[in-house]
Every structure is written in structure tokens, then in C-alpha cells.
């Protein structure tokens, strides 16, 4: 076996950190500077006309709360393994978000969080992260289906419900089949081992987070002088998030995917395309770019010694 010297390991770790952080900032800059759909002149004119310090602070507060509830979710779930502080949870969530920026559907976040724990706990941490992201996805599907139903897409709601029912029946019938030591039955059993109080708090925090970022989307439309019935707007936002989350994508392309889905749904409501694209970009900037900037600090300060 080839051994690597301590200095070589340090160099490789530093190089990895620089690639992650440098790549993150490159992709962010590239998407903001070279996106032909973004009309910055229109945005600057509207911003000068409507600029409000209180409004900006309110939107930043919602972005903070969005990630804060995600941090609380992770701290709550990891409690099943061992207690961590709010600061530790913040480091793990934001550091993992940065590391997962280039991976499909943020899969890199799983590995990113696992790096903060001892090797013997990796499987448990990956499982807890699956639960953490899973409840958010379930809520996205739940509100998305309701949104589609409100908007009159009854046929597609029926198709989705039948598909979900089909997957549940299939999963139940195959629950005892084991693949490399894993099975649905074993996963359900492990989920039941987690105290109900942790599950209940996880659902509550995930619901709060969903309501925060969906309403941030709504308030941005109000800021751009889009005044449509509240129920119609929220149903459309829920539908956009559901359908966009169903598509495989990368975090750094998240706004492009959500933007294209949003252009279709909000376009039906008669909203100008450039406004839709800009709001999708701002949501991405507020809820992905800003946390990644902070997360880059944690990536650069990550120590190779695994903490317990």
C-alpha cells in the first residue's frame, strides 16, 4: 500500500478546499454575470424606484430564518446520535451545503455532514440526513399536490396520487428484500427507533421552513408589483417547488430549473417573464449563494481530524 506523508495529506486537503470554494464562487459569478435572461438595467431601475431598507432587511431575515430552521432540524435529529451545539450544527449544515453545490440534488451534502463525525457513525449520520431531507421533500409533495389541485390540474393530481400509492404498495411488497444488508423493513425499523419527540419536532421545523421560503417567494412578487390573489399565488409557488424538486439538478443550477418551471406556471397568470426569472434568481441568491459564502468559511477552516 502506498503511504502518503503528512505534508502531502495537508496539501491535498488544502487543494480540495480551494477547489470547492473556488469552484463555488466561479459558478455563482458565471450564473449571475453571463445569464442572458437577466435584465440588470430593468432591475436597477425598479430597485431605485422601490428601494426600501426595511423591505431588504425583511427578505434577508426570511433567508436567515430559512437556514436557521434547517440548522435547528439537523441539531434536533443528531440528538439521536449525540448532542451538538447550535454552532456545530451551523458549521455542519453550511459547510455541507457548500460541498454539495456541484453534486446532483445536493447529494454531496450527505458526505459533507458525515465528515464532521467519527468514521464509525457515518452510516447513522447518512441515515439521519436522509430523514432530514426526506421530510422536507414529503412536505413539498404534499403542498405541491394541493397547489396543483387548487389551480385546476385535477388529472395530474390523480396521476400523482396513483403513482404514490403504487410506490407504497410496491415498497410494502418488497420491504423484506435485502440489498447489501439494507431493506425497506430495516429502514422503517430504524426510523421507529428514533424517539417520537424528535420526529414531531422535525416535522414542525420542516413545516416552518417551507412556509418561510414559500412566503419569501410571495413577498418578492409583491415587491415587483405583482398583485394577484393570495391563494392563487401560493398554489402556484407550491406547484413550482414541487415540480422543480422532482427534476434532477445541481445546487448551482437550482434557480435555472425553478426559473424555467416558474416561467411556465406564472406565465399562465400573465406575469412578465423577466420578473419571474429575476425573482427565481433572487431566491437562489438569498437562499443558496449567501449561505454558501458563509459555508465557504467553514470549508476552509475544516480540520482533517474527525471530531466526535
N, C-alpha and C positions, 0 to 999 in steps of 0.2 A: 504493500500500500504506500502511495506517495504521501509523505508528510509535508505540510505547509508551515513555514516558520511563522512565529507570532507577528513579526513585522509585515509579512506578506498577507496574513489574515486581516490585519488592521488596514492595509492598503486596499484590499478587496472590499471590505466593509465600507470604507470611505468612498470608494469608487461607486459602489451600489447606491449609497446615499445621494451622491451627486447626480447620478443618472436619474434616480427617482424624482428628486426635487427639480433638477434642471429640465427634465422631460415634462414635468407637470407645468412649469412656468412657460415652457415653449409652446405646448399645446394650448394653454389658456390664451397666450398672446396671439397665436396664429388664428384661433377661432374668433377673437374679438377684432383683430386688425384686418383680416382678409375675408370676412364674410360679406359677400356682395348684397345680401338681403338686408343688411343693417344700414339704414339711412341715418347716419350720425347727425347730419345737418338738421333734419326734422326733429330728432330727439333733443338736440341742444336748444332749438327754438322753443319747443314745448316746455323744456325744463326751465328756461329763463322766464317763460310766461307763467308757469305753475309752481315755480320753486318754493318749497316750504321746508324749513328746517325741522319743524315738528313732524311733517309727513315722512321725511327721510329717516329721522330718528325712530319713528314708529315702525317703518319697514325693517330697519336694522334690528329693532327689538324683536320683531317676529322671527327674523333669521336666527338671532341668538336663542330664542325660545325653542325653535325647531331643533337645533343641535343639542340644546340643553336637555330637552326631554329624551333625545336619543342617548345622551350620556347617562341620564338617570335610569333609562331602560337597561343599559348594559351593566351599570353598577348593581341594579336590583337582581339581574339574572346571575351575575358572577357570585352573588352572595351564596348561591347554592354550592359553589366550589370553595370560596373563602371570601372574607370581607375585604373590599378595596375602598380607598378614599375617593372622593369626588375628583380630586386632582389626578389620581391614577386612571380613573375611568375616562377623563377628558383626554389624557395623553394617548390612551389605547384607541379610543374612538377616532380622534382626529388624525393620529398617526396612521392608522389602518385605512382611513378614507383616502389619504394621500397615496399610500402604497397601492391601493386598489383602483387608482384613477385610470390605469391603462388596461385593466382586465375586463372581460365581458361581464356585464351586470354586477360589477363590483366584487367579483369572486376573490380578488386579491385581498379584500378586507379580512377574509377568514384567516389567511396565512398571517396577515399583518397583526391581528389581535393575538394569535397563537404565539407569536414571537416574544410577547411580554410575559409568558408563563413558562414554567418548567416543562421539559420535554414529556414527562410522564402525564401531564394534564392536557396535552394537545387535543386528543380526541374529545374530551369533555368540553373544552373551550370551543372547538368547532361545532359541536352539538348545540351549545348554548347560543352561539352566534346564529345558527340555523333557526332556532326558536325566536331569537331577537328580530331577524329579518322576516321570518315566516308570518308572524302576527301582523306586521306592517303590510305584507302582501295580501293577507286574508282581508284586512280592512279595506285595502284598495279595491279588491274584487267586490266586496260587499257594497261599498258606497258607489262603485262604478256601475254595478248592475242596477242599483236603484236609480242612478242618474240616467242610464240608457232607457229605463222604463218610463221615467218622467218625460224624457224627450220624445217618446213615442216609438222607440225601437223594440217593440214587443217581441217580434220574431227572433231577433238576435238575443234578447234576454232568455227566451225559451231555449234557444240553441246552447247558450252558455250554461243554463241550469241543467239541461240534459247531459252536457259534457261533464260537468262537475259530478253529477250523480253517477255517470258511467265510470269516472275515475275512482270514486268512492267504492263502488261495487267491485271494480277490478282490484283495487287495493286490498279490500277486505278478503276477497277470494284468494289473493296471493300473499296474504300477510305472513304466512309461515315459511314461505320460500326464502332461503338464506343465500345471500351472495357475499362471499368473502367474509363470513361471520356476521353480516348485517341483514336484518329483515324488518319489515314494517311493524310486526308484532313486538320485536325487541325495542324499536324506536318508541312505540306507544308506551311500553312498559317503563322505559327510561323517563319519558315525559311525565308519567304518573308518579314517579319517584320525587319529582320536584314539588315542594310544598305548594298547596293551592294559593296561599297568600302571595307567593312570588308570581304565579301565573296571573292572578287577578290584578296585581299592580302592573304587570307587564301590559295587559290589555288596556288598562286605564291610561297609562303613559303613552302607549301607541295611538290610542284614540285622540288624546290631547294633541299629539304631534301631527296627526292627519288633519285635524281641524285647524291647526295653526298654519301649516303651509298651504292648505287649500284656500283659506281666507286671505292669506297674503297675496295669492294669485288674484283673488276677487278685488282686493283693495288697489292693486296695481291697475286693474282695468278702470276702476273709478278715477284714479289719478290721471289716466289718459282720456278722460271724458267719455267713457263708455258706460251708459246708464241703461241697463236692461233689468227686467225683473230678477230679484234675488234668487228665487228658486230655479229659474232657467239658467242663470249664470253658474250656480253651484252644481247643478246637474251636469252641465257641460264640462265644468272643471273636473268633476268626478269621473266622467266618461273619458276625458283626455288622459288623466293619470292612469286609469285602468288599462286602456288600450296601449298607451305608450310603455307601461311597465310590463306588458305582455310580450314586447318585442326585444330580442337580444340586442344589446348595445353596450357602449363603453361610457364610463362616467364623463369623460371629456367631450363626448358627443351627445350627452343627455339632452341638452337644450335643443339640438337639431332634430332629434327624434320626437320629443314632446312638441317642438315647434311645428313640425310638419303635420302631426296629428291635430294639433290645436288649430292650424290654419284651415283644415277641413271642417271641423265642428263649429268653430267660431265664425268661419266664413259664411256658413249657412245662416247665421244670425245677422249677417250684414256688416260685420266688423272689418275695418280696413286691415289688409294683410300685413302691412309693415308694423302696425301696432301690435298684432298678435305675435309676430316674430320678435319684436323688441321686448315684450313682456316675458316671453319664454326665455330670452337671453338674460334678462334681468333676474328672473327666478333662479336660473343656473348660476349667475354671478353671485347672488346673495347667499345661496344655499349650498353651493359646491366650491366656487372659487375662493371665497373668503375663508371658509373652514380649511381648505387645502393650504392656503397661505400660512395659517396658524399651525396646521398639521405638519408642514414642512420643517418647522422649528423642532418639533418632537422627533421627526425622522432624523434630522441632522444631529440631534443630541441622544439618539438611541445608543444604548450601551450593549455590546455583544454579550455581556454576561447576563444570563437569563435570571430574571427576578422571580421570587416566589411570593 
